[in-house]
Amino acid sequence: MRVLAISGSLRRDSNTTALLRALREEAPAGVEIEIWNGLKDIPPYDGDDDVVPGPATVEAFRALVREADAVFLATPEYNSSIPGALKNALDWASRPLATNAFRNKPVAVIASSAGAFGGVWAAAELRKVLGAMGARVTEVELAVGHAHDKLDAGRLTDDGVREALAEALETLLAEAAPALAAA
């Protein structure tokens, strides 16, 4: 099973991306976690450019999503919402709505922040956007507050968060399994 992991952060030493690296360590045998680092390369959405085929980086992103069995998204919280670059990539991926790459795709959402609430508002916003796109949003609920205190040199040191990541992945895989069995 192939899971595409997407971080909403552009920062090289992102706590959010570090959580996805830890997720990869928790993957059971037979599950590949591919962390996508192309968010910065997606151009600003412009309806005038929304043609077939679209910009090369957009088409590559759409293809990655389509080829994945499931998608695991991790978002930081910026001004109580999701980062603009992540929303922009999702706007591109949502086109055309009826056949977009996320339609019926099992997805999990987690969030992190430097504050105590761990990005709960951003996670809720991201779930709303993905649901509007037609994704099958799982019931995963993981908000990592004070994320910087749970990492050391980019490595997750908090066992509770590590266990919660493994549970989130298990939930996503269970959602994706029936579709794989039917294929």
Disulfide bonds with the S-S distance in Angstrom:
none
